[in-house]
Amino acid sequence: MKFIHDYRHFIEVGCSSCGRKHTIPKGSYNLTMQGYTFHSPLSCSCGHTASTAGKEKRTWTSKAENSAIPKRNKATTVKMLLVIGFVIVFFATEMTYMFHS
């Protein structure tokens, strides 16, 4: 069986042979790392019997990849760090000048 969708009170699985959908109520299955295991084997009308429903592999994307913020390259990052460094040095020299005058 293949996992299709997880609802709050049941899950929906599909037969890997004929594609027919089945619903399994909550409490009749356990969630595992590979998918779902049924407490009793599930029989389809086509004759296929299964005791597990596997989840397909998912590829996860980070929020940074989906955002509309323009990506900075390495040169822009170096320029920003130089500007920040110069600002810090400027304020440090001004503070030193103020305290010694």
PDB file as gemmi writes it, atoms N, CA and C in Angstrom:
CRYST1    1.000    1.000    1.000  90.00  90.00  90.00 P 1                      
ATOM      1  N   MET A   1       0.836  -1.181   0.000  1.00  0.00           N  
ATOM      2  CA  MET A   1       0.000   0.000   0.000  1.00  0.00           C  
ATOM      3  C   MET A   1       0.881   1.245   0.000  1.00  0.00           C  
ATOM      4  N   LYS A   2       0.336   2.299  -0.579  1.00  0.00           N  
ATOM      5  CA  LYS A   2       1.024   3.583  -0.597  1.00  0.00           C  
ATOM      6  C   LYS A   2       0.208   4.589   0.199  1.00  0.00           C  
ATOM      7  N   PHE A   3       0.899   5.361   1.024  1.00  0.00           N  
ATOM      8  CA  PHE A   3       0.252   6.401   1.811  1.00  0.00           C  
ATOM      9  C   PHE A   3      -0.177   7.536   0.886  1.00  0.00           C  
ATOM     10  N   ILE A   4      -1.413   8.036   1.090  1.00  0.00           N  
ATOM     11  CA  ILE A   4      -1.911   9.147   0.277  1.00  0.00           C  
ATOM     12  C   ILE A   4      -2.042  10.419   1.106  1.00  0.00           C  
ATOM     13  N   HIS A   5      -2.831  10.357   2.197  1.00  0.00           N  
ATOM     14  CA  HIS A   5      -3.076  11.570   2.976  1.00  0.00           C  
ATOM     15  C   HIS A   5      -3.391  11.213   4.418  1.00  0.00           C  
ATOM     16  N   ASP A   6      -2.958  12.079   5.330  1.00  0.00           N  
ATOM     17  CA  ASP A   6      -3.236  11.898   6.755  1.00  0.00           C  
ATOM     18  C   ASP A   6      -4.275  12.924   7.178  1.00  0.00           C  
ATOM     19  N   TYR A   7      -5.452  12.442   7.510  1.00  0.00           N  
ATOM     20  CA  TYR A   7      -6.499  13.292   8.056  1.00  0.00           C  
ATOM     21  C   TYR A   7      -6.435  13.170   9.572  1.00  0.00           C  
ATOM     22  N   ARG A   8      -7.200  13.935  10.284  1.00  0.00           N  
ATOM     23  CA  ARG A   8      -7.106  13.892  11.749  1.00  0.00           C  
ATOM     24  C   ARG A   8      -7.600  12.582  12.338  1.00  0.00           C  
ATOM     25  N   HIS A   9      -8.664  12.031  11.781  1.00  0.00           N  
ATOM     26  CA  HIS A   9      -9.279  10.848  12.383  1.00  0.00           C  
ATOM     27  C   HIS A   9      -9.029   9.567  11.593  1.00  0.00           C  
ATOM     28  N   PHE A  10      -8.390   9.671  10.449  1.00  0.00           N  
ATOM     29  CA  PHE A  10      -8.076   8.488   9.656  1.00  0.00           C  
ATOM     30  C   PHE A  10      -6.990   8.832   8.644  1.00  0.00           C  
ATOM     31  N   ILE A  11      -6.406   7.785   8.059  1.00  0.00           N  
ATOM     32  CA  ILE A  11      -5.455   7.986   6.965  1.00  0.00           C  
ATOM     33  C   ILE A  11      -6.035   7.354   5.711  1.00  0.00           C  
ATOM     34  N   GLU A  12      -5.577   7.836   4.577  1.00  0.00           N  
ATOM     35  CA  GLU A  12      -6.008   7.299   3.301  1.00  0.00           C  
ATOM     36  C   GLU A  12      -4.804   6.664   2.619  1.00  0.00           C  
ATOM     37  N   VAL A  13      -4.957   5.412   2.219  1.00  0.00           N  
ATOM     38  CA  VAL A  13      -3.892   4.689   1.534  1.00  0.00           C  
ATOM     39  C   VAL A  13      -4.432   4.161   0.217  1.00  0.00           C  
ATOM     40  N   GLY A  14      -3.520   3.893  -0.706  1.00  0.00           N  
ATOM     41  CA  GLY A  14      -3.912   3.358  -2.004  1.00  0.00           C  
ATOM     42  C   GLY A  14      -3.248   2.021  -2.250  1.00  0.00           C  
ATOM     43  N   CYS A  15      -3.968   1.140  -2.899  1.00  0.00           N  
ATOM     44  CA  CYS A  15      -3.441  -0.180  -3.229  1.00  0.00           C  
ATOM     45  C   CYS A  15      -2.349  -0.015  -4.282  1.00  0.00           C  
ATOM     46  N   SER A  16      -1.223  -0.674  -4.063  1.00  0.00           N  
ATOM     47  CA  SER A  16      -0.119  -0.560  -5.017  1.00  0.00           C  
ATOM     48  C   SER A  16      -0.363  -1.396  -6.272  1.00  0.00           C  
ATOM     49  N   SER A  17      -1.347  -2.301  -6.235  1.00  0.00           N  
ATOM     50  CA  SER A  17      -1.651  -3.120  -7.411  1.00  0.00           C  
ATOM     51  C   SER A  17      -2.692  -2.462  -8.311  1.00  0.00           C  
ATOM     52  N   CYS A  18      -3.840  -2.102  -7.721  1.00  0.00           N  
ATOM     53  CA  CYS A  18      -4.936  -1.575  -8.545  1.00  0.00           C  
ATOM     54  C   CYS A  18      -5.170  -0.077  -8.367  1.00  0.00           C  
ATOM     55  N   GLY A  19      -4.628   0.518  -7.304  1.00  0.00           N  
ATOM     56  CA  GLY A  19      -4.781   1.952  -7.086  1.00  0.00           C  
ATOM     57  C   GLY A  19      -6.025   2.343  -6.306  1.00  0.00           C  
ATOM     58  N   ARG A  20      -6.811   1.379  -5.867  1.00  0.00           N  
ATOM     59  CA  ARG A  20      -8.028   1.675  -5.115  1.00  0.00           C  
ATOM     60  C   ARG A  20      -7.675   2.302  -3.767  1.00  0.00           C  
ATOM     61  N   LYS A  21      -8.471   3.295  -3.347  1.00  0.00           N  
ATOM     62  CA  LYS A  21      -8.215   3.994  -2.090  1.00  0.00           C  
ATOM     63  C   LYS A  21      -8.937   3.312  -0.935  1.00  0.00           C  
ATOM     64  N   HIS A  22      -8.247   3.284   0.218  1.00  0.00           N  
ATOM     65  CA  HIS A  22      -8.807   2.714   1.441  1.00  0.00           C  
ATOM     66  C   HIS A  22      -8.601   3.714   2.571  1.00  0.00           C  
ATOM     67  N   THR A  23      -9.538   3.733   3.517  1.00  0.00           N  
ATOM     68  CA  THR A  23      -9.398   4.584   4.698  1.00  0.00           C  
ATOM     69  C   THR A  23      -9.209   3.694   5.916  1.00  0.00           C  
ATOM     70  N   ILE A  24      -8.264   4.084   6.758  1.00  0.00           N  
ATOM     71  CA  ILE A  24      -7.976   3.338   7.983  1.00  0.00           C  
ATOM     72  C   ILE A  24      -8.205   4.284   9.154  1.00  0.00           C  
ATOM     73  N   PRO A  25      -9.111   3.932  10.076  1.00  0.00           N  
ATOM     74  CA  PRO A  25      -9.406   4.831  11.199  1.00  0.00           C  
ATOM     75  C   PRO A  25      -8.228   4.952  12.165  1.00  0.00           C  
ATOM     76  N   LYS A  26      -8.189   6.082  12.841  1.00  0.00           N  
ATOM     77  CA  LYS A  26      -7.140   6.323  13.832  1.00  0.00           C  
ATOM     78  C   LYS A  26      -7.250   5.274  14.933  1.00  0.00           C  
ATOM     79  N   GLY A  27      -6.115   4.770  15.367  1.00  0.00           N  
ATOM     80  CA  GLY A  27      -6.101   3.720  16.374  1.00  0.00           C  
ATOM     81  C   GLY A  27      -5.923   2.343  15.766  1.00  0.00           C  
ATOM     82  N   SER A  28      -6.034   2.242  14.444  1.00  0.00           N  
ATOM     83  CA  SER A  28      -5.843   0.960  13.764  1.00  0.00           C  
ATOM     84  C   SER A  28      -4.483   0.868  13.091  1.00  0.00           C  
ATOM     85  N   TYR A  29      -3.634   1.858  13.338  1.00  0.00           N  
ATOM     86  CA  TYR A  29      -2.311   1.874  12.720  1.00  0.00           C  
ATOM     87  C   TYR A  29      -1.316   2.556  13.652  1.00  0.00           C  
ATOM     88  N   ASN A  30      -0.042   2.322  13.392  1.00  0.00           N  
ATOM     89  CA  ASN A  30       1.049   2.980  14.113  1.00  0.00           C  
ATOM     90  C   ASN A  30       1.917   3.710  13.103  1.00  0.00           C  
ATOM     91  N   LEU A  31       2.419   4.854  13.493  1.00  0.00           N  
ATOM     92  CA  LEU A  31       3.305   5.637  12.644  1.00  0.00           C  
ATOM     93  C   LEU A  31       4.742   5.205  12.883  1.00  0.00           C  
ATOM     94  N   THR A  32       5.470   4.916  11.802  1.00  0.00           N  
ATOM     95  CA  THR A  32       6.878   4.534  11.887  1.00  0.00           C  
ATOM     96  C   THR A  32       7.691   5.484  11.020  1.00  0.00           C  
ATOM     97  N   MET A  33       9.006   5.318  11.032  1.00  0.00           N  
ATOM     98  CA  MET A  33       9.872   6.165  10.211  1.00  0.00           C  
ATOM     99  C   MET A  33       9.669   5.892   8.716  1.00  0.00           C  
ATOM    100  N   GLN A  34       9.300   4.677   8.355  1.00  0.00           N  
ATOM    101  CA  GLN A  34       9.115   4.326   6.950  1.00  0.00           C  
ATOM    102  C   GLN A  34       7.704   4.616   6.456  1.00  0.00           C  
ATOM    103  N   GLY A  35       6.745   4.753   7.361  1.00  0.00           N  
ATOM    104  CA  GLY A  35       5.362   4.985   6.963  1.00  0.00           C  
ATOM    105  C   GLY A  35       4.414   4.592   8.076  1.00  0.00           C  
ATOM    106  N   TYR A  36       3.451   3.729   7.752  1.00  0.00           N  
ATOM    107  CA  TYR A  36       2.446   3.292   8.708  1.00  0.00           C  
ATOM    108  C   TYR A  36       2.395   1.768   8.733  1.00  0.00           C  
ATOM    109  N   THR A  37       2.212   1.203   9.919  1.00  0.00           N  
ATOM    110  CA  THR A  37       1.977  -0.238  10.051  1.00  0.00           C  
ATOM    111  C   THR A  37       0.574  -0.429  10.600  1.00  0.00           C  
ATOM    112  N   PHE A  38      -0.166  -1.352   9.995  1.00  0.00           N  
ATOM    113  CA  PHE A  38      -1.543  -1.610  10.397  1.00  0.00           C  
ATOM    114  C   PHE A  38      -1.574  -2.674  11.475  1.00  0.00           C  
ATOM    115  N   HIS A  39      -2.534  -2.569  12.396  1.00  0.00           N  
ATOM    116  CA  HIS A  39      -2.669  -3.572  13.457  1.00  0.00           C  
ATOM    117  C   HIS A  39      -3.105  -4.913  12.884  1.00  0.00           C  
ATOM    118  N   SER A  40      -3.949  -4.879  11.860  1.00  0.00           N  
ATOM    119  CA  SER A  40      -4.331  -6.110  11.159  1.00  0.00           C  
ATOM    120  C   SER A  40      -4.120  -5.871   9.665  1.00  0.00           C  
ATOM    121  N   PRO A  41      -3.714  -6.896   8.920  1.00  0.00           N  
ATOM    122  CA  PRO A  41      -3.450  -6.709   7.487  1.00  0.00           C  
ATOM    123  C   PRO A  41      -4.689  -6.211   6.737  1.00  0.00           C  
ATOM    124  N   LEU A  42      -4.451  -5.337   5.780  1.00  0.00           N  
ATOM    125  CA  LEU A  42      -5.525  -4.743   4.986  1.00  0.00           C  
ATOM    126  C   LEU A  42      -5.616  -5.482   3.655  1.00  0.00           C  
ATOM    127  N   SER A  43      -6.817  -5.974   3.335  1.00  0.00           N  
ATOM    128  CA  SER A  43      -7.025  -6.705   2.086  1.00  0.00           C  
ATOM    129  C   SER A  43      -7.804  -5.843   1.109  1.00  0.00           C  
ATOM    130  N   CYS A  44      -7.328  -5.800  -0.117  1.00  0.00           N  
ATOM    131  CA  CYS A  44      -8.000  -5.057  -1.179  1.00  0.00           C  
ATOM    132  C   CYS A  44      -8.904  -6.024  -1.954  1.00  0.00           C  
ATOM    133  N   SER A  45      -9.868  -5.477  -2.679  1.00  0.00           N  
ATOM    134  CA  SER A  45     -10.775  -6.323  -3.460  1.00  0.00           C  
ATOM    135  C   SER A  45     -10.059  -7.004  -4.625  1.00  0.00           C  
ATOM    136  N   CYS A  46      -8.883  -6.488  -5.014  1.00  0.00           N  
ATOM    137  CA  CYS A  46      -8.123  -7.116  -6.100  1.00  0.00           C  
ATOM    138  C   CYS A  46      -7.334  -8.329  -5.612  1.00  0.00           C  
ATOM    139  N   GLY A  47      -7.297  -8.542  -4.287  1.00  0.00           N  
ATOM    140  CA  GLY A  47      -6.595  -9.690  -3.732  1.00  0.00           C  
ATOM    141  C   GLY A  47      -5.270  -9.338  -3.075  1.00  0.00           C  
ATOM    142  N   HIS A  48      -4.834  -8.117  -3.228  1.00  0.00           N  
ATOM    143  CA  HIS A  48      -3.567  -7.683  -2.626  1.00  0.00           C  
ATOM    144  C   HIS A  48      -3.768  -7.449  -1.129  1.00  0.00           C  
ATOM    145  N   THR A  49      -2.847  -7.958  -0.313  1.00  0.00           N  
ATOM    146  CA  THR A  49      -2.903  -7.788   1.139  1.00  0.00           C  
ATOM    147  C   THR A  49      -1.617  -7.120   1.599  1.00  0.00           C  
ATOM    148  N   ALA A  50      -1.763  -6.147   2.502  1.00  0.00           N  
ATOM    149  CA  ALA A  50      -0.589  -5.433   3.002  1.00  0.00           C  
ATOM    150  C   ALA A  50      -0.780  -5.098   4.470  1.00  0.00           C  
ATOM    151  N   SER A  51       0.330  -5.052   5.187  1.00  0.00           N  
ATOM    152  CA  SER A  51       0.282  -4.672   6.600  1.00  0.00           C  
ATOM    153  C   SER A  51       1.021  -3.362   6.846  1.00  0.00           C  
ATOM    154  N   THR A  52       1.556  -2.760   5.779  1.00  0.00           N  
ATOM    155  CA  THR A  52       2.244  -1.475   5.900  1.00  0.00           C  
ATOM    156  C   THR A  52       1.859  -0.571   4.735  1.00  0.00           C  
ATOM    157  N   ALA A  53       2.012   0.717   4.962  1.00  0.00           N  
ATOM    158  CA  ALA A  53       1.843   1.714   3.899  1.00  0.00           C  
ATOM    159  C   ALA A  53       3.062   2.617   3.959  1.00  0.00           C  
ATOM    160  N   GLY A  54       3.807   2.652   2.888  1.00  0.00           N  
ATOM    161  CA  GLY A  54       5.042   3.428   2.865  1.00  0.00           C  
ATOM    162  C   GLY A  54       4.820   4.841   2.385  1.00  0.00           C  
ATOM    163  N   LYS A  55       5.581   5.750   2.972  1.00  0.00           N  
ATOM    164  CA  LYS A  55       5.570   7.137   2.524  1.00  0.00           C  
ATOM    165  C   LYS A  55       6.640   7.313   1.470  1.00  0.00           C  
ATOM    166  N   GLU A  56       6.381   8.184   0.515  1.00  0.00           N  
ATOM    167  CA  GLU A  56       7.383   8.478  -0.499  1.00  0.00           C  
ATOM    168  C   GLU A  56       8.421   9.417   0.081  1.00  0.00           C  
ATOM    169  N   LYS A  57       9.599   9.394  -0.496  1.00  0.00           N  
ATOM    170  CA  LYS A  57      10.665  10.290  -0.053  1.00  0.00           C  
ATOM    171  C   LYS A  57      10.304  11.715  -0.438  1.00  0.00           C  
ATOM    172  N   ARG A  58      10.471  12.625   0.506  1.00  0.00           N  
ATOM    173  CA  ARG A  58      10.197  14.031   0.245  1.00  0.00           C  
ATOM    174  C   ARG A  58      11.501  14.800   0.244  1.00  0.00           C  
ATOM    175  N   THR A  59      11.547  15.810  -0.586  1.00  0.00           N  
ATOM    176  CA  THR A  59      12.694  16.704  -0.574  1.00  0.00           C  
ATOM    177  C   THR A  59      12.240  18.005   0.059  1.00  0.00           C  
ATOM    178  N   TRP A  60      12.939  18.408   1.081  1.00  0.00           N  
ATOM    179  CA  TRP A  60      12.563  19.609   1.812  1.00  0.00           C  
ATOM    180  C   TRP A  60      13.385  20.779   1.315  1.00  0.00           C  
ATOM    181  N   THR A  61      12.739  21.929   1.203  1.00  0.00           N  
ATOM    182  CA  THR A  61      13.438  23.150   0.829  1.00  0.00           C  
ATOM    183  C   THR A  61      13.365  24.109   2.001  1.00  0.00           C  
ATOM    184  N   SER A  62      14.401  24.888   2.150  1.00  0.00           N  
ATOM    185  CA  SER A  62      14.415  25.837   3.252  1.00  0.00           C  
ATOM    186  C   SER A  62      13.642  27.089   2.869  1.00  0.00           C  
ATOM    187  N   LYS A  63      13.286  27.875   3.869  1.00  0.00           N  
ATOM    188  CA  LYS A  63      12.559  29.112   3.612  1.00  0.00           C  
ATOM    189  C   LYS A  63      13.405  30.096   2.825  1.00  0.00           C  
ATOM    190  N   ALA A  64      14.710  30.051   3.020  1.00  0.00           N  
ATOM    191  CA  ALA A  64      15.595  30.977   2.312  1.00  0.00           C  
ATOM    192  C   ALA A  64      15.571  30.719   0.808  1.00  0.00           C  
ATOM    193  N   GLU A  65      15.393  29.466   0.409  1.00  0.00           N  
ATOM    194  CA  GLU A  65      15.353  29.155  -1.015  1.00  0.00           C  
ATOM    195  C   GLU A  65      14.067  29.641  -1.660  1.00  0.00           C  
ATOM    196  N   ASN A  66      12.989  29.707  -0.892  1.00  0.00           N  
ATOM    197  CA  ASN A  66      11.700  30.099  -1.445  1.00  0.00           C  
ATOM    198  C   ASN A  66      11.420  31.589  -1.322  1.00  0.00           C  
ATOM    199  N   SER A  67      12.222  32.316  -0.582  1.00  0.00           N  
ATOM    200  CA  SER A  67      11.923  33.721  -0.338  1.00  0.00           C  
ATOM    201  C   SER A  67      12.270  34.571  -1.551  1.00  0.00           C  
ATOM    202  N   ALA A  68      11.686  35.749  -1.581  1.00  0.00           N  
ATOM    203  CA  ALA A  68      11.914  36.664  -2.694  1.00  0.00           C  
ATOM    204  C   ALA A  68      13.082  37.605  -2.425  1.00  0.00           C  
ATOM    205  N   ILE A  69      13.781  37.419  -1.323  1.00  0.00           N  
ATOM    206  CA  ILE A  69      14.919  38.270  -1.002  1.00  0.00           C  
ATOM    207  C   ILE A  69      16.052  37.944  -1.972  1.00  0.00           C  
ATOM    208  N   PRO A  70      16.613  38.966  -2.607  1.00  0.00           N  
ATOM    209  CA  PRO A  70      17.705  38.670  -3.544  1.00  0.00           C  
ATOM    210  C   PRO A  70      18.918  38.113  -2.804  1.00  0.00           C  
ATOM    211  N   LYS A  71      19.542  37.153  -3.415  1.00  0.00           N  
ATOM    212  CA  LYS A  71      20.706  36.531  -2.792  1.00  0.00           C  
ATOM    213  C   LYS A  71      21.940  37.383  -3.049  1.00  0.00           C  
ATOM    214  N   ARG A  72      22.769  37.504  -2.021  1.00  0.00           N  
ATOM    215  CA  ARG A  72      24.006  38.269  -2.152  1.00  0.00           C  
ATOM    216  C   ARG A  72      25.135  37.323  -2.522  1.00  0.00           C  
ATOM    217  N   ASN A  73      26.002  37.813  -3.354  1.00  0.00           N  
ATOM    218  CA  ASN A  73      27.168  37.007  -3.671  1.00  0.00           C  
ATOM    219  C   ASN A  73      28.290  37.329  -2.689  1.00  0.00           C  
ATOM    220  N   LYS A  74      29.404  36.676  -2.844  1.00  0.00           N  
ATOM    221  CA  LYS A  74      30.505  36.815  -1.897  1.00  0.00           C  
ATOM    222  C   LYS A  74      31.091  38.224  -1.909  1.00  0.00           C  
ATOM    223  N   ALA A  75      31.192  38.845  -3.081  1.00  0.00           N  
ATOM    224  CA  ALA A  75      31.770  40.188  -3.174  1.00  0.00           C  
ATOM    225  C   ALA A  75      30.909  41.206  -2.431  1.00  0.00           C  
ATOM    226  N   THR A  76      29.602  41.094  -2.548  1.00  0.00           N  
ATOM    227  CA  THR A  76      28.708  42.017  -1.848  1.00  0.00           C  
ATOM    228  C   THR A  76      28.834  41.844  -0.340  1.00  0.00           C  
ATOM    229  N   THR A  77      28.952  40.626   0.113  1.00  0.00           N  
ATOM    230  CA  THR A  77      29.106  40.369   1.544  1.00  0.00           C  
ATOM    231  C   THR A  77      30.409  40.965   2.062  1.00  0.00           C  
ATOM    232  N   VAL A  78      31.490  40.832   1.313  1.00  0.00           N  
ATOM    233  CA  VAL A  78      32.778  41.398   1.722  1.00  0.00           C  
ATOM    234  C   VAL A  78      32.684  42.919   1.783  1.00  0.00           C  
ATOM    235  N   LYS A  79      32.027  43.526   0.808  1.00  0.00           N  
ATOM    236  CA  LYS A  79      31.865  44.988   0.811  1.00  0.00           C  
ATOM    237  C   LYS A  79      31.075  45.450   2.029  1.00  0.00           C  
ATOM    238  N   MET A  80      30.017  44.726   2.358  1.00  0.00           N  
ATOM    239  CA  MET A  80      29.218  45.091   3.531  1.00  0.00           C  
ATOM    240  C   MET A  80      30.043  44.986   4.806  1.00  0.00           C  
ATOM    241  N   LEU A  81      30.841  43.944   4.924  1.00  0.00           N  
ATOM    242  CA  LEU A  81      31.683  43.784   6.110  1.00  0.00           C  
ATOM    243  C   LEU A  81      32.730  44.886   6.203  1.00  0.00           C  
ATOM    244  N   LEU A  82      33.292  45.299   5.070  1.00  0.00           N  
ATOM    245  CA  LEU A  82      34.261  46.397   5.077  1.00  0.00           C  
ATOM    246  C   LEU A  82      33.614  47.704   5.524  1.00  0.00           C  
ATOM    247  N   VAL A  83      32.428  47.990   5.039  1.00  0.00           N  
ATOM    248  CA  VAL A  83      31.732  49.213   5.440  1.00  0.00           C  
ATOM    249  C   VAL A  83      31.439  49.188   6.933  1.00  0.00           C  
ATOM    250  N   ILE A  84      30.963  48.061   7.430  1.00  0.00           N  
ATOM    251  CA  ILE A  84      30.681  47.944   8.866  1.00  0.00           C  
ATOM    252  C   ILE A  84      31.963  48.125   9.672  1.00  0.00           C  
ATOM    253  N   GLY A  85      33.055  47.536   9.205  1.00  0.00           N  
ATOM    254  CA  GLY A  85      34.339  47.683   9.892  1.00  0.00           C  
ATOM    255  C   GLY A  85      34.810  49.123   9.924  1.00  0.00           C  
ATOM    256  N   PHE A  86      34.696  49.826   8.788  1.00  0.00           N  
ATOM    257  CA  PHE A  86      35.105  51.233   8.746  1.00  0.00           C  
ATOM    258  C   PHE A  86      34.240  52.101   9.651  1.00  0.00           C  
ATOM    259  N   VAL A  87      32.963  51.808   9.732  1.00  0.00           N  
ATOM    260  CA  VAL A  87      32.076  52.573  10.619  1.00  0.00           C  
ATOM    261  C   VAL A  87      32.488  52.362  12.073  1.00  0.00           C  
ATOM    262  N   ILE A  88      32.811  51.146  12.438  1.00  0.00           N  
ATOM    263  CA  ILE A  88      33.242  50.872  13.812  1.00  0.00           C  
ATOM    264  C   ILE A  88      34.544  51.600  14.121  1.00  0.00           C  
ATOM    265  N   VAL A  89      35.484  51.561  13.195  1.00  0.00           N  
ATOM    266  CA  VAL A  89      36.765  52.251  13.396  1.00  0.00           C  
ATOM    267  C   VAL A  89      36.537  53.756  13.493  1.00  0.00           C  
ATOM    268  N   PHE A  90      35.664  54.306  12.654  1.00  0.00           N  
ATOM    269  CA  PHE A  90      35.375  55.737  12.686  1.00  0.00           C  
ATOM    270  C   PHE A  90      34.817  56.151  14.044  1.00  0.00           C  
ATOM    271  N   PHE A  91      33.818  55.407  14.541  1.00  0.00           N  
ATOM    272  CA  PHE A  91      33.240  55.751  15.839  1.00  0.00           C  
ATOM    273  C   PHE A  91      34.247  55.575  16.966  1.00  0.00           C  
ATOM    274  N   ALA A  92      35.100  54.577  16.868  1.00  0.00           N  
ATOM    275  CA  ALA A  92      36.105  54.372  17.914  1.00  0.00           C  
ATOM    276  C   ALA A  92      37.091  55.532  17.948  1.00  0.00           C  
ATOM    277  N   THR A  93      37.523  56.011  16.781  1.00  0.00           N  
ATOM    278  CA  THR A  93      38.466  57.148  16.767  1.00  0.00           C  
ATOM    279  C   THR A  93      37.785  58.425  17.218  1.00  0.00           C  
ATOM    280  N   GLU A  94      36.533  58.625  16.859  1.00  0.00           N  
ATOM    281  CA  GLU A  94      35.809  59.815  17.311  1.00  0.00           C  
ATOM    282  C   GLU A  94      35.621  59.801  18.823  1.00  0.00           C  
ATOM    283  N   MET A  95      35.304  58.640  19.381  1.00  0.00           N  
ATOM    284  CA  MET A  95      35.134  58.545  20.832  1.00  0.00           C  
ATOM    285  C   MET A  95      36.470  58.795  21.538  1.00  0.00           C  
ATOM    286  N   THR A  96      37.538  58.268  20.982  1.00  0.00           N  
ATOM    287  CA  THR A  96      38.862  58.494  21.564  1.00  0.00           C  
ATOM    288  C   THR A  96      39.214  59.982  21.505  1.00  0.00           C  
ATOM    289  N   TYR A  97      38.929  60.628  20.392  1.00  0.00           N  
ATOM    290  CA  TYR A  97      39.207  62.050  20.240  1.00  0.00           C  
ATOM    291  C   TYR A  97      38.395  62.875  21.237  1.00  0.00           C  
ATOM    292  N   MET A  98      37.099  62.486  21.438  1.00  0.00           N  
ATOM    293  CA  MET A  98      36.243  63.232  22.365  1.00  0.00           C  
ATOM    294  C   MET A  98      36.737  63.110  23.801  1.00  0.00           C  
ATOM    295  N   PHE A  99      37.188  61.946  24.204  1.00  0.00           N  
ATOM    296  CA  PHE A  99      37.612  61.749  25.585  1.00  0.00           C  
ATOM    297  C   PHE A  99      38.971  62.373  25.873  1.00  0.00           C  
ATOM    298  N   HIS A 100      39.813  62.499  24.866  1.00  0.00           N  
ATOM    299  CA  HIS A 100      41.144  63.054  25.088  1.00  0.00           C  
ATOM    300  C   HIS A 100      41.206  64.555  24.824  1.00  0.00           C  
ATOM    301  N   SER A 101      40.145  65.150  24.361  1.00  0.00           N  
ATOM    302  CA  SER A 101      40.158  66.598  24.101  1.00  0.00           C  
ATOM    303  C   SER A 101      39.632  67.385  25.267  1.00  0.00           C  
TER     304      SER A 101                                                      
END                                                                             
